[in-house]
């Protein structure tokens, strides 16, 4: 429906952002093996969201931080991963 289509531009922007970070990292670290490159990429992709979550907690308080954390858990299926062995 309309609500699902409304999410497409944000998801496309997120994909473009991730791809740009991946390309930038590969150019900056041409000799990195797969393990190092993926570790660097994960750190890079999580840097801004981590800072934003900390700032949200400091600026908005407990309720907003909890809501943001719940959204992250849902978006990335974190609760399901924690239950799996």
Number of C-alpha atoms within 10 A of each C-alpha: 5 6 7 7 9 10 10 11 10 11 11 11 11 12 12 12 13 16 12 12 16 19 13 12 17 16 10 10 13 9 10 13 9 9 9 12 17 15 10 16 19 14 12 15 14 11 11 11 12 12 11 14 16 13 13 17 16 12 11 11 11 12 11 15 19 14 11 16 13 13 12 14 14 12 9 10 11 12 12 10 10 8 7 6 4
